Amino acid sequence: MQRQKNKLDHIGVGLLTGFLLPVIIFLIVYKVEDKEVSFIEYVNSLWRLQALVKLGSLCVFANVAVFWIYLQLKFEKAARGVLGATILYAFVVLISRAF
């Protein structure tokens, strides 16, 4: 007996979720922290303080919750997409640490 396909159980949905969730969390942190500084100035100041990668890594940590939710819903393909996006973010962090 085959399991019924769900429209959300696709790698693309997982990749999109995995890429957008950390960005949304980063934007929320920006809005909450300081409203008088432009976004570019905020990112530049984080880069100068060497905190941009650390904050970005914390934002990506939310992908663990989404990955777990997709697994609980038995959306294995979407969970693979979230995992793939998280691994790509990890490579970006690794490259930024090297330079």
C-alpha positions as CSV (number, residue, x, y, z in Angstrom):
1,M,0.0,0.0,0.0
2,Q,1.5,3.3,-1.1
3,R,1.4,6.4,1.1
4,Q,-0.6,9.3,-0.3
5,K,1.6,12.0,-1.7
6,N,1.5,15.4,-0.1
7,K,2.0,18.6,-2.1
8,L,4.5,19.9,0.5
9,D,6.7,16.8,0.5
10,H,9.2,18.0,-2.1
11,I,12.9,18.8,-1.8
12,G,12.3,22.3,-3.3
13,V,9.9,23.1,-0.5
14,G,12.5,22.0,2.1
15,L,15.2,24.0,0.4
16,L,13.1,27.1,0.2
17,T,12.1,26.7,3.9
18,G,15.7,26.0,4.9
19,F,17.0,29.1,3.1
20,L,14.3,31.5,4.0
21,L,13.7,30.8,7.7
22,P,17.2,31.9,8.8
23,V,16.9,35.1,6.7
24,I,13.5,35.9,8.2
25,I,14.9,35.3,11.7
26,F,17.9,37.6,10.9
27,L,15.6,40.3,9.7
28,I,13.5,40.0,12.9
29,V,16.6,40.3,15.0
30,Y,17.6,43.4,13.1
31,K,14.2,45.0,13.6
32,V,14.1,44.2,17.3
33,E,17.7,45.3,18.0
34,D,18.1,48.8,16.6
35,K,15.7,50.8,14.5
36,E,17.9,53.8,13.9
37,V,20.6,52.0,12.0
38,S,20.2,51.1,8.3
39,F,20.3,47.4,7.4
40,I,23.6,47.9,5.5
41,E,25.2,49.6,8.5
42,Y,23.9,46.9,10.8
43,V,25.5,44.2,8.7
44,N,28.7,46.1,8.3
45,S,29.0,46.6,12.1
46,L,28.3,42.9,12.7
47,W,31.0,42.1,10.2
48,R,33.5,44.4,11.8
49,L,32.8,42.9,15.2
50,Q,33.1,39.4,13.7
51,A,29.6,38.7,14.9
52,L,27.9,38.3,11.6
53,V,28.8,34.6,11.2
54,K,27.9,33.9,14.8
55,L,24.5,35.5,14.5
56,G,23.9,33.8,11.1
57,S,24.8,30.4,12.6
58,L,22.3,31.0,15.4
59,C,19.6,31.9,12.8
60,V,20.3,28.6,10.9
61,F,19.9,26.7,14.1
62,A,16.1,27.1,13.7
63,N,16.3,24.7,10.7
64,V,16.7,21.9,13.3
65,A,13.1,22.5,14.4
66,V,11.8,22.6,10.9
67,F,13.7,19.5,10.0
68,W,12.2,17.7,13.0
69,I,8.7,18.9,12.2
70,Y,9.0,17.6,8.6
71,L,10.2,14.3,9.9
72,Q,7.3,14.0,12.3
73,L,4.9,14.8,9.5
74,K,6.6,12.1,7.4
75,F,7.7,14.6,4.8
76,E,11.1,13.0,4.2
77,K,11.8,14.8,0.9
78,A,11.1,18.2,2.4
79,A,13.3,17.3,5.4
80,R,16.1,16.4,3.0
81,G,15.8,19.8,1.4
82,V,16.1,21.5,4.8
83,L,19.1,19.4,5.6
84,G,20.6,20.4,2.2
85,A,20.1,24.1,2.9
86,T,21.6,23.8,6.3
87,I,24.7,22.0,4.9
88,L,25.1,24.8,2.3
89,Y,24.9,27.4,5.1
90,A,27.5,25.4,7.0
91,F,29.8,25.6,4.0
92,V,29.3,29.4,3.8
93,V,30.2,29.7,7.5
94,L,33.3,27.5,6.9
95,I,34.5,29.5,4.0
96,S,33.9,32.8,5.8
97,R,35.9,31.6,8.8
98,A,38.8,30.7,6.4
99,F,38.9,34.3,5.1
